[in-house]
Structure formats: structure tokens, C-alpha cells
Amino acid sequence: MKRDWEATAEGILAAVGGPENISGMTHCATRLRLNLRDDSKCDDAAVKEVDGVVNTVNSAGQYQVLIGTEVPKLYEKFEPLVKGSGAEVSTSASSDEGIVSRIFSAISGVFAPLLPAMAGSGILRGLLILAVQLGLITEGTGTYTILYALSMSVFYFLPVLLGFSSGKRFGASPYLSALICACLLYPDFIGLMGDAGNGAMSEFFGIPVVLMSYNSTVIPAIIAIWVYSFLYKFLDEHVPETLKLVVLPAVSLIIMVPATMLVIGPLGVYAGEGIAFVVNWLIARSNVLAGILVGGGWSVLVSMGIHWAVNPIMINNIASNGFDYICPATFACNFAVIGCALGVFLKARDQKLKSFAMTGAVTICLSAIIEPTLFGMLVKNKKLFLAQIIGGACGGAFLGLFKVVTTAFVFGSVTTFPAFVSSDPMNFAFAMIGMVISAVVAGVLGYIFTDKDDQLA
């Protein structure tokens, strides 16, 4: 069914108190995220009644309207309605937000537009590895090289994509932002390292430059463009309109490119490597505990909309190492939700509840979107939520015990199973066992915790 997103946008806008009650807005992969000036003017019940709205969450200083993967279509209609009213609304982090909310909002705003490209490329990478293992494609051939390029380019040029996305998020020119990050990948600049690799030295007008490899990095681009956003806004305000076409980009590049290469870039690389090292060190020390915490706790993070804080770590691991230990545990969470939904379906008599549970399970299998089932059924029933958490923790523990990895950053569903294909043939098998454990444990507990007379609230 084709939804009227303009009507949905109008309904949400009216229910939250109109454009004058919105101080900031953005969206992530599944949610419209709003900063409201006065929460009392928002009719939460009315928002939930709008066609297309799955649920709402008020967390970390943001009013989040859960839509699903089609939220960009809603935002495309919603943004003109708000801005066309003449209200002063920011599409970047609002100064009224708390620091935690601003960080999560920024992370989600930067990464959300890139997720389809990374997920699609990751699946293709898994299929290519499988084709090589089956002898269908030989490494080093033209076919292999072309397929490898199309599956890995998104990670190699990740700083450029992040530069563009960060520019839009932080209010700077996305094209100049992408260009600043592209300079870090210029072949002659990379060639200055020679065979020395990261830490090699060069100079810029006598100033020492620590050379780093920036392909596939995450943090340098985001920090550089966040800093640049302040310079851009200053220049945009003070450079005369007649000179802006030439002066603004020239000054932007001559300041930001050296500053990034001299200071921001190396610090960003070291920071990213440090964060990844700490996380991976903890996983290596107690990979079972890590699996339990992520597999069992991921749905809690999703329910609060703060799981975006972990996503960059997984992306950095994939980009830097080619694999990640955290992502499999998020699969455990998703398949525990599937199992719990199936348990409810098998036990409940109410047709609406049975239909909702089965629809949720199928949706997760195909698209990895757990929010409708999470908010529509589990959050409302603490016993079912506990069943899902226990199932995810059990599956996560198994995945951690056998050190299962993904070779791509993807969301957990049946369609993304190719991400488990790796050089270790047992990795995929252990991953499937982990999914079964999560689903079965959560399914059995969900069946036990469901009363036959339960109804969809």
C-alpha cells in the first residue's frame, strides 16, 4: 500500500504542537528525531494515531517518532512544512539539547544516510568471499578485481562519504566538506609515506607532518568537518556575497586541509585506533561476557535510541580489520526478538496479537527492523522483554565463545547472512547455531510467559 507521506507529515506536525514548537529536527535510519521547545504542547497519543507512525519515544532530550526504513520519505515532506512556516528550526544539533543527546543525534545524522551503501556493499563482499571459496571466481582475475572494487570502495572512500554527510549534519557545505576529506586520500599525499606506513614524517613549510593512512577511517573525517562547520559559518556570515563564490572555498581549503593533515587527522586516527583497541581488548579478555552484554542489551539501547553510539566502533573495525566481533551479537538480539514473537504467535488466541507477532517476525527476517515488535509488544510486556533479553544473551554468549565475526557492517536479518562468510568456514556454521539458540530460547520463554488470553494492547 502506497502511503500518503505528506498527510503523515501534516498529522505529526499538528500533533507535536506545530512548527513553532520545534527547535531542531533530523532523522536516522528508522526515526524522525525532533527537539521540542515545550513538551506539554505535544499530544503523544495523537502522534501515535497518525497513519505511518509505529510508536514514539522521548529519550535523551529528543522526541523520536518511529516510522521505519521509509523515514526519509516522511522527512522529505516534513522538512518543507516546518521550514516553510518561517519558524527558526535547526537541522543540526540544537543548543537546547543535553550533551548526550547532541552526541547521539550527531552520530545518527552522520551515519544514517550511509547505511544502505555500507550494508549493500557488505553483502556483496560476503557473496564474493563465498564465490572464491566455491571456486567460482579466482582471486587476481579481472572479474574478481571489479567485484572487489564495487564491494570495498564504500569503505576505502569512507572519509569522503562521511565528509559529505557530516557537512550536511553540521551545517557546512557538504561538497567542500567532501573535498577536504578527499585531499586525505590523494595518491601523491599517500605516496609520501613510502614503505614506512603510519607514523612516517614529512613537512609543511617546515612544520612536521605525521603521515597517516586515512582510507577506511571514521573519526578524522567527522572531527575535521565538525571543526570546519564553525569556520564555514563564520566565513558565510562575514565574506561579502560578491566574493563568496571564490573566497569562501579557497579560504576553507587552505585552512582546513593543512589543519586536518597536521593535527586533526593524526589525532583522529589514534583516537579511533584507541577506542577500537579498548573494545577489542575487552572482547578478547571476556568475549563471552561481551556477547552476553551486547546480545542481551542491544534491544535496550535500541529502545532508547542510543545504539548509534556503538555503530561507529563496528564500522571502524570492519573498515580497519575487515571483520568485527560486536555485530554478530546484534544478530543474536534480533533473532531473539523473532523467536519471542513466534512464541507469542503460537500461544496467543487473540488474532490481532497473533497477526502482529507474525508480521513482526517476518519484518525482522527480511529487513532487520525490530522497533515495531519491540515497541508494539515487548516494551509493553516486561516478561516478554525479559524473554527476549535472555534469548539474546544466550545466543550472544555462544557467538562470543566461538569468536564469530561478520565481514561487513549490516543489520541482523536472514538477508544479511552472507556477512558471516569469512576465510574460516566454521564461522558461518557457528553463526547459524547462535541464531538458532537465540530464537529457540526466546521463543520457549515467550511461549511460557504468554497467556492464551493476552491481547494486543
Beta strands, then each sheet from edge to edge (+ up, - down):
strand 1: 22-27
strand 2: 31-36
strand 3: 55-59
strand 4: 62-66
strand 5: 201-204
strand 6: 207-210
sheet 1: 1+ 2- 4+ 3-
sheet 2: 5+ 6-
end
